[in-house]
Amino acid sequence: MTWSSNSVTGLGLFFLAHACYSAYEHSALHSVSTASISSIAGSSASVSSLPIDISIETIVAVFTIVLGQVLGTSELRPIQWRVWAGKIEREGEKGFMNGDGQVDKDYVGNPFRMLESRPGFIDIRKQRKEFAEWVREGGGADAAPKS
């Protein structure tokens, strides 16, 4: 991740930590104040929700963290295999460098290398014809047992 995405994510984490601390302080303060009021008045304590500013700060913090993470992601690859393989053949390793200048860990090179290096299909008719010619030329006579 780049420094900008790290700083945005860090700022979001700071906001989230502050919102959590504010929520804790609000609940602690509210519980102490309701305990003292209920002991004086003798009535049951009412439940109050968090103030709106703490809720908004929490939502803003989460969106800031998500924005920082999205900024730090690498470029998405094409869904179609032929498009991705074409990019590999055209650009090579240079097309798959991350923000740090290193080649991505899942770069494997030409994905069609195995298909291009495999032997072709066997032509049985051609092999049968070559074998028949070899037998006619006497290739089979040397291997035949003599009686």
Summary of the structure (lengths in Angstrom):
residues: 147
radius of gyration: 36.6
end to end distance: 82.1
largest distance: 125.3
contacts: 296
relative contact order: 0.10
helix: 63%
strand: 1%
